[in-house]
Amino acid sequence: MERNRQIYKVTLVGGAVNVILLVFKFVAGIMGHSAAMVADAIHSLSDFVTDVIVLVFVHISSKPKDKSHDYGHGKYETLAMTIIGMALLAVAVGIVYGGVLKINTWLHGQELPAPGMLALWAALLSVVLKEAVYHYSMVYARKLNSQAIEANAWHHRSDALSSVGTAIGIGGAIFLGQRWTVLDPIASVIVGLFIIKVAFFLLRDGIGDLMEHSLPDDVEEEILRLAASVEGVAEPHDLRTRRIGNHYAIELHILMDGNITLCEAHDKASEVEDLLRSHYGEDTHIAVHVEPKEVKSEE
């Protein structure tokens, strides 16, 4: 429960910042005639929506296992990360499309309205606040080993970087004159392409975990080394791994002397499980299958 409270606290802090920024950005974008700032405001709105998603899905994922969920509800946190990635991708495509339309308008000889100083100040404020929230969220994402908070942190970082591009585009359009007002929609396109990249990695990891993607090779190699380090255990094999939310699921086979008692074999298997749980967390799902080691007969 303490973990969930901390996740809620981090998410609510980010949500409060998002509400303040999205209102300020929409006002600044409309009054300042800035397409890039309106796009940035939409991005902040998507941030707020994903904060709500995190709060809902983390609450669900914290529920203990039940009759219909033998492995618990951890996958809901992974689902939240995937939804955030999808939201980011949708926002990014919209931003790029809108920017391209503006650029096309400018290429056909139509003048674009120059953005105002209010839009520039909104972009600079967004950079400072969102970068601060990103670092704040990442500290807790690593501390709590939360996929959802990490995904949301990257959403904050993408918003900060989009505001950097927005500030450059708006500043250029303001200070370089009417001929350079196209810098505003160009900035929005660049920002959109960056967000697409972030969304791709979030979707890759989220969908990979939902589709039972195995743990990284270095983690699997470490699991085999740890199991083999237990005295009396030989040749750990048939390793199968996956993630269940922020926890690991590990299944493997081990060989033992076929002449030892069932109780001794059980105790050794439990020792392997305890070692893995001490290394990867008490909530790690572990299943160890014991096989007898062939003993060569003396001739």
C-alpha positions in Angstrom: 0.0 0.0 0.0 2.9 2.4 0.7 4.1 1.9 -2.8 0.7 2.8 -4.2 0.5 5.9 -2.1 3.8 7.1 -3.4 2.8 6.4 -7.0 -0.4 8.4 -6.4 1.6 11.3 -4.9 4.0 11.5 -7.8 1.2 11.3 -10.3 -0.9 13.9 -8.6 2.1 16.3 -8.5 2.5 15.8 -12.3 -1.2 16.2 -12.8 -1.4 19.5 -11.0 1.5 20.9 -13.1 -0.2 19.7 -16.3 -3.5 21.4 -15.4 -1.7 24.7 -14.8 0.3 24.4 -18.0 -2.4 23.3 -20.3 -4.7 26.2 -19.4 -1.8 28.7 -19.7 -0.7 27.2 -23.0 -4.1 27.2 -24.6 -4.6 30.8 -23.6 -1.1 31.8 -24.8 -1.4 29.8 -28.0 -4.8 31.3 -29.0 -4.0 34.9 -27.9 -0.5 34.7 -29.2 -1.5 33.2 -32.6 1.0 30.3 -32.2 0.2 26.9 -33.8 3.3 25.5 -32.1 1.9 26.6 -28.7 -1.5 25.2 -29.3 0.1 21.9 -30.3 2.1 22.1 -27.1 -1.1 22.7 -25.1 -2.7 19.6 -26.7 0.4 17.6 -25.6 0.0 18.9 -22.0 -3.7 17.8 -22.2 -2.6 14.3 -23.2 -0.2 14.4 -20.2 -3.1 15.1 -17.9 -5.2 12.3 -19.4 -2.3 9.8 -18.9 -2.0 10.9 -15.3 -5.6 9.9 -14.8 -4.9 6.6 -16.6 -1.9 5.9 -14.3 -4.0 6.5 -11.1 -6.8 4.2 -12.3 -4.6 1.3 -13.5 -2.1 1.4 -10.6 -5.1 1.0 -8.2 -6.3 -2.0 -10.2 -2.7 -3.5 -10.4 -2.3 -3.4 -6.7 -5.1 -5.8 -6.0 -3.9 -9.2 -4.8 -4.4 -12.4 -6.8 -7.8 -13.8 -6.9 -9.8 -16.7 -8.5 -9.7 -15.2 -11.9 -6.1 -13.7 -11.7 -3.8 -16.4 -10.3 -0.8 -14.3 -11.1 -2.2 -11.1 -9.6 -3.2 -7.9 -11.5 0.3 -6.5 -12.3 -0.3 -6.6 -16.1 -2.7 -3.6 -15.6 0.3 -1.4 -14.9 1.9 -2.6 -18.2 -1.4 -1.9 -19.9 -1.3 1.6 -18.5 2.1 2.2 -20.1 0.9 0.9 -23.4 -2.1 3.2 -23.4 0.2 6.1 -22.6 2.3 5.2 -25.6 -0.8 5.1 -27.8 -1.9 8.4 -26.5 1.5 9.9 -27.2 1.5 8.5 -30.7 -1.9 9.9 -31.5 -1.0 13.4 -30.2 2.3 13.3 -32.1 0.6 12.4 -35.4 -1.9 15.2 -34.9 0.9 17.7 -34.2 2.9 16.7 -37.3 -0.2 16.8 -39.5 -1.2 20.3 -38.3 2.3 21.6 -38.7 2.6 20.3 -42.3 -0.7 22.0 -43.2 0.6 25.3 -41.9 3.9 24.9 -43.8 2.0 24.0 -47.0 -0.1 27.2 -46.5 3.1 29.3 -46.2 4.7 27.6 -49.3 1.7 28.7 -51.3 2.3 32.3 -50.5 0.0 32.9 -47.6 1.3 34.8 -44.6 1.2 33.1 -41.3 0.4 35.3 -38.2 3.5 36.0 -36.1 3.2 34.6 -32.6 3.2 36.9 -29.6 5.5 37.2 -26.6 2.9 35.5 -24.3 3.4 32.3 -26.3 7.2 32.5 -25.9 6.9 32.9 -22.1 4.5 30.0 -21.9 7.0 27.8 -23.7 9.9 28.8 -21.5 7.8 28.2 -18.3 6.8 24.8 -19.6 10.4 23.8 -20.2 11.4 24.6 -16.6 8.3 23.0 -14.9 8.1 19.8 -17.0 11.8 19.1 -16.8 11.6 19.4 -13.0 8.6 17.0 -12.9 10.5 14.6 -15.2 13.4 14.3 -12.8 11.1 14.1 -9.8 9.1 11.3 -11.4 12.2 9.3 -12.6 13.6 9.2 -9.0 10.4 7.5 -7.8 10.1 5.3 -10.9 13.5 3.7 -10.2 12.8 3.6 -6.4 9.4 1.9 -6.8 10.3 0.0 -10.0 7.1 1.3 -11.6 6.7 1.0 -15.4 3.7 3.3 -15.3 5.6 6.1 -13.5 8.6 5.7 -15.8 6.3 6.0 -18.9 4.7 9.0 -17.4 8.1 10.6 -16.6 9.0 10.2 -20.3 5.8 11.8 -21.2 6.8 14.8 -19.0 10.3 14.9 -20.6 8.7 14.8 -24.1 6.6 17.8 -23.2 9.6 19.6 -21.9 11.5 18.9 -25.1 8.5 19.9 -27.2 8.4 23.2 -25.4 12.1 23.7 -26.2 11.4 23.3 -29.9 8.3 25.5 -29.5 10.3 28.2 -27.8 12.9 28.2 -30.6 10.2 28.3 -33.3 8.2 31.0 -31.6 11.3 33.0 -30.7 12.6 32.8 -34.3 9.2 33.8 -35.7 9.0 36.8 -33.3 12.6 38.2 -33.6 13.5 37.4 -37.2 10.4 39.1 -38.8 7.4 38.1 -40.9 9.5 36.1 -43.4 10.3 33.6 -40.7 6.9 33.0 -39.2 7.1 29.5 -40.8 9.5 28.6 -38.0 6.5 28.2 -35.7 4.9 25.3 -37.6 8.3 23.8 -38.4 9.0 23.7 -34.7 5.7 21.9 -34.1 6.6 19.2 -36.8 10.0 18.6 -35.2 8.4 18.3 -31.8 5.8 15.8 -33.2 8.5 13.6 -34.7 10.4 13.5 -31.5 7.3 12.5 -29.6 6.6 9.7 -32.1 10.0 8.3 -31.3 9.3 8.3 -27.5 5.9 6.7 -28.2 7.5 3.9 -30.3 9.8 2.8 -27.5 6.9 2.9 -24.9 4.7 0.8 -27.2 7.5 -1.6 -28.0 8.2 -2.3 -24.3 4.5 -2.3 -23.2 3.3 -4.6 -26.0 6.4 -6.8 -25.6 5.5 -7.4 -21.9 1.8 -7.9 -22.7 2.8 -10.5 -25.3 4.9 -12.4 -22.7 8.3 -11.2 -24.0 11.2 -12.8 -22.2 13.4 -10.9 -19.9 16.7 -9.5 -21.3 19.5 -11.9 -22.0 21.7 -10.5 -19.3 18.9 -11.0 -16.7 18.3 -14.6 -17.8 22.0 -15.4 -17.7 22.2 -14.0 -14.2 19.2 -16.1 -13.1 21.0 -19.3 -14.3 24.2 -18.3 -12.5 22.4 -17.7 -9.3 20.6 -21.0 -9.5 23.8 -22.9 -10.3 25.6 -21.3 -7.3 23.4 -23.3 -4.8 25.4 -26.3 -3.6 24.0 -29.6 -4.9 22.2 -27.9 -7.9 23.5 -28.6 -11.4 22.7 -27.5 -14.9 19.8 -25.2 -14.5 17.9 -25.2 -17.9 14.6 -24.8 -19.7 14.4 -21.2 -18.3 11.3 -19.3 -19.0 10.8 -15.7 -17.9 8.4 -12.8 -18.3 7.3 -9.6 -16.6 4.0 -9.3 -14.6 3.7 -5.6 -14.1 6.7 -4.5 -12.1 7.6 -8.1 -11.0 9.4 -11.0 -12.7 8.1 -14.5 -13.3 10.7 -17.2 -13.5 10.4 -20.9 -14.2 13.3 -23.3 -14.6 14.5 -26.9 -14.3 17.4 -28.0 -12.2 19.3 -31.3 -11.8 20.1 -32.9 -8.4 21.5 -36.2 -7.2 18.8 -38.8 -7.7 19.7 -40.6 -4.5 18.8 -37.9 -2.1 15.4 -37.9 -0.3 12.4 -36.0 -1.5 12.6 -33.7 1.5 16.3 -32.9 0.7 15.4 -32.1 -2.9 12.5 -29.9 -1.8 14.7 -28.0 0.6 17.3 -27.4 -2.2 14.6 -26.2 -4.6 13.3 -23.8 -1.9 16.9 -22.5 -1.4 17.0 -21.7 -5.1 13.7 -19.9 -4.8 14.7 -17.9 -1.7 18.0 -16.8 -3.4 16.1 -15.6 -6.5 13.5 -13.8 -4.4 16.1 -12.1 -2.3 17.7 -10.9 -5.6 14.6 -9.9 -7.6 12.0 -9.1 -4.9 9.7 -11.0 -2.6 6.8 -10.7 -5.1 8.8 -12.6 -7.8 6.9 -15.6 -9.1 9.2 -18.6 -9.2 8.6 -22.2 -10.1 11.5 -24.7 -9.9 11.2 -28.2 -11.3 13.6 -30.8 -10.0 15.0 -33.6 -12.2 17.3 -36.5 -11.1 20.9 -36.3 -12.3 22.0 -39.4 -14.1 24.7 -41.2 -12.1 27.3 -43.1 -14.2 27.6 -46.6 -13.1 31.1 -47.9 -12.3 32.2 -50.8 -14.4 
